[in-house]
Amino acid sequence: MKVGFYPGCSLRGTSREYNESVVALATAFGLELVEIKDWNCCGATAAHSMNKALALSLPARVLALAEQQGLDEIVVPCASCYNRLSVAQYELAHDEALRDRVIEIIGMPYFGGVSILNVIQMIEKYIQKDLAAKIVQPFGRKVACYYGCLLVRPQHVLQFDRLEDPQHMDALMSLIGAEPIDWAYKTECCGAGLSVSRTDLVAKLSGHVLKDADDRGAQAVIVACPMCHSNLDMRRSDINNYLTKPIHTPVLYITQAIGLSIGLRPNELGLQRHFIPVSFN
């Protein structure tokens, strides 16, 4: 089975391990991810607050390329990329004048017919039905499923279940033998793109997330967003300084957790690239 694939900038750079785990998991279930040729940045971070037409043209070009290359459906693992592509598709579908302007900017046809899947939707659609039969090592630990901001908002566009208390990731983790905790920070912000310019704010916001997970006994935090992973993992020393108490809870992508449960090797999933070691011995 082939499906389109948009890795975006993060999966080609700072979140290389996410890309590795997405591809490894897809391959293990017979899913071939076909990368969109000549893709560009989706305009995440500041573009949408500075120039609306440009901010929509960047993701629209990606979608137009997918259409041009005969891809009816694309997997977009990065929550920020998924958000920008989905919002662009929604806005262009509801504003004909804006759509015409964007088509003029990108210089290619755009019809808005590509189906966009985030990584959780990919797992639910193509992997979940065969998952139980492939589990060789249940992920028998308490986990905090952290959705962050961009996977669930805006609700009227993304239509994610239970805006403040989503359950999809929890259900998938339960399938592989984990015990998702009930906690308060599922959809709170980690600080996102302020990681470089205001690391102090990231330490505070991400610190609240990790502290609540740790206080409730989580043995791992599960994410589906490169920025969330980067802030919770790479900025851990800043977080621990803010909290004045070291928290060593590892942060895994959901694709890594599922990969471990079906017997994929840690290096196939990029676990060696984490700042906080992933060890459950």
Residue, then its C-alpha position, 0 to 999 in steps of 0.5 A: m500500500k502506497v500513501g503520500f508523505y510530507p516530512g517537512c523541515s523538522l523531520r529532515g533536521t532536528s527531529r530526524e529520529y521522528n522520521e526514522s520511527v515513522v518510516a520504520l513503523a510504516t514499513a513494518f506494516g507494509l505501508e510505503l510512504v511516497e515523499i512529495k517531490d520538490w516539497n517546501c517549508c509549510g510556513a510554520t512558526a511566524a509566516h502566518s502572523m506576518n503575511k497571510a497570502l504567503a502563509l497560505s501559499l506555502p502549504a497550498r503549494v505542497l498540496a498542489l504538488a501532491e495533486q500534481q503527483g497523483l497523491d490523493e492522501i498524504v501523511v504529515p507527521c509533524a503536528s505544526c505542518y499538519n496544522r498549517l496544511s489543514v488550515a490552508q486547505y480549510e481557508l482556501a475552501h471557504d474563500e474563493a477570492l483568497r484561493d484565486r490569489v494563492i493559485e496566482i502566487i504559487g503558479m500552479p493549479y490547486f483543487g483542494g482534494v488531498s486528504i491530510l492525515n496526522v500520524i495518529q490518523m495514519i496509525e488508526k487507518y493503516i496499522q491499528k487493525d493489525l497491531a495486536a498480532k504484532i506485539v512482542q513486548p507490551f509497553g507496560r508502563k504508565v504514560a502521559c499522552y501529550y497532544g500539545c497545541l497544534l494537533v487539536r486546534p483550531q477545533h472547527v478545522l481539525q475536528f479532533d475529539r474532546l478538545e481539552d481531553p483528547q483520547h486517540m493517543d491514549a487508546l493507541m497506547s492502551l492497545i500496546g499495553a501502556e497505562p495512560i494517566d489522567w492528567a491536567y496538561k494534555t493540550e497545554c503549550c510547551g513554548a513551541g517556537l520560543s525555544v531559541s528566543r525565550t528559552d526561559l519561557v519554554a523552561k517554565l511552560s514545559g516544566h509545568v507539563l513535565k512536573d504534572a506528568d511526573d507528579r502523577g507517576a508517568q514513566a514516559v511522556i508520549v508525543a506526536c509533535p517535533m517541537c513538543h519533543s524538542n522542548l521537553d527533551m532538548r531543553r531538559s537542563d533549563i527545565n530542571n533549573y526552573l523546577t529546581k528538581p531534576i526530572h528524568t522522565p523520557v519523551l518518546y514519539i508514539t511511533q517509537a513506543i509502538g515500534l518498541s512494542i512490535g520488536l523494532r530495534p532502538n536504533e531503527l527508531g532513532l532512540q539513540r538521538h534523544f538527550i534524555p536516555v530512553s531506558f526502562n531497565 
